[in-house]
Amino acid sequence: MKTTDDYKNLGRTIVKKLRDENFQTYLDYKEYTSSMTLDDYKDLPKNPEYDSELQKLEDDRFNFFNSLDEQQKKQLDQLILSILDATAFNFLRTIEENQAGNEGIGLIFDKKDIRQIYFEFLSGTYYGEYFLWLKKFSKFGQYQY
């Protein structure tokens, strides 16, 4: 079945905003924590105006990431992707439930109700389509369980 640009753009946007951008933020932080030793981090100048609780949270996160070995980091990567995927799946399921007339939320994309492209869904559901969109559009692979 041929899909329209509306379908493709919706899929790309959902994958980008609900998964890829968030996972990239996590990866960037993980890379930052790997870019220096704990001693180097402690030697960085601290902003005295920065909230002390936020600074402690940042320090704790840095310590946590530096305490992980490579296998633990890979497992954490999969866990983070799994959480992002479960969140997107549940969000799309809520939209599906709204379409069925139950309580939920609707979605407008590019000034159109997304129900207008529903007939293009190969899976028959918004949340089912997420699996297909990940295969087509995600930089980070398939759905993580």
N, C-alpha and C positions, 0 to 999 in steps of 0.2 A: 504494500500500500504506500502510495506517495504521500508524504506529509508536507504541510504548508510551512511557510516561514514563521507564522504565528506559533505553530506547534514547536518548531525547532528553537525559536527564541525563548519561549516559555521554559522548555527543558533546560536550555543553556543557562538561563537566569536562575532557575531554581537550584541547579547543581552548583553554579558559581556562588550564589549568595548564601545558601544553606549549608554548603559543604566545603567547596574548594577554598574560598577566601578564609574561612575560619580555620581550616586545617593548615593553610599556609601560614597564618598568624602563629599557630602553635609551633610549626616547623621553624619559623624564623626565631622564635624565642628559644627553642631547643638549640639551634645553631649558635645563637648569642651566648648561651650558657656554656657551650663547648669551646668558645673562642678564647677563653681565658681560664686561668686557674682560680681556685678559691682565694688564694692570697692576692692575686691580681685584682679580683673583684673587691676584696676588702680594702685594698689600697685606693680604689676609685674615690674621688671626692664626693661627699654626700651633701645634698642641698639641705641647709638647716631649716628651710621653710617647708620642706616636705613633711607630710603627716607621719609621725613616728610609727603608727600602726601599719600604714601602707609600706613604709620602708622595711619594717619587720617582715611583712608578707612577701615583699620582693626578695629580701635576703633568704627567707625560708625556701622560696621557690628555686632560687639559684642553688642553694645547698642541696635541695632534693634532686634536681636534675644532675648535678655533679656527682651525686652518690650512686647513680644508676650505671650498671654495666650495659654493654651494647645489646644483649638479649633483652634486658628489662626495658630499654628504650624502644626496641622493636615492638614489644608487647604493649607498651604505653601508646605507641603510634596506632596500633590496631584498636586499642580501647577507645582512644579519642575519635577515630573514624567511626567506630561502632556507635558511639554516643551521638555523633553528628548525624549519622544515617538514621538512627532510631528517632531522633527529633524530627528530621525532615519527613520520615515515613508517617509519624503520628500527626504532624501538621497537615500533610496531604490527606490523610485518612479523615481528619476533622472536616476538611473541605468537602470530601466525598459524602460524609454524613449529612452535611448541610444541603447538598444537592438532592439527597434522598428525602429531604423534608424534615430531618431531625434537627436538633439544636446543633449549631456549629458556626462556621464562618464561611464567607464567600471570598472570591478573589477576582479582582479586576487586573488585567495585564494589558499594557499598551491601549488603555481606554476601552477594553473589551472584556466582557464577562468570559472567564475561561471555559464556561460551559459551551461556548460557541465552537470550540475545537475538540470537544469531548468525543465526537464521532471518529476522530483520528486515532484515538488511544488503542493501541494493539492489545493492551492488557485488560482494558475495560474499566480501569479505575485510575484515579489520580495517583494513589500510593503505589499501585502496581507499575505504573509508568515510570516511577522513580528508578526502579531497577534498570529499565531500558535506557533512561537518560544518563545514568552513571556510566554505562558501557560506552555510550556515544560521546559524552561531553566532559566527563571528569578527568582531571589530570592525575587523579590518585586511584584509579582502578574501580573495581566493582564494589558492590554493597558489602559492608563488613558486618558479620554477625557477632 
